[in-house]
Amino acid sequence: MPIISLERMEFFAHHGVYEYEKERGNTFEADVWLDLGDMRLPEQDQLHEAVDYSQIFDAVNHVMQERVNLLETLVARIGKELEVRIPEWVSARVRVSKMSPPVQGICERSSVEATFYRN
């Protein structure tokens, strides 16, 4: 079963609970892994036989443009957007990270990750 992934996609956005996060913005990273189940790998080296990973990026980018408070909300919305745009996967793992989160100390990133399954 093939797995396709896009990792460390980077976005600048204005997500966060605090007003200064919404005003200043921050860098976010997103990672997506799609399990394609029984889908065969392309034999003819043609894009129409595969999942176009630019569709994955476009789905994540679309969600990242709408301001939200929580990373959990971003992860859930990305899962739903992938389900609408890319029908081939049987499970999807999504992680969103906020770089330099607003905590009282040194912290490189905070992350939320979830796995989604098709019904």
Helices and strands as residue ranges (DSSP letters): E 3-13, H 19-24, E 26-35, G 47-49, H 53-64, H 71-85, E 91-99, E 109-117
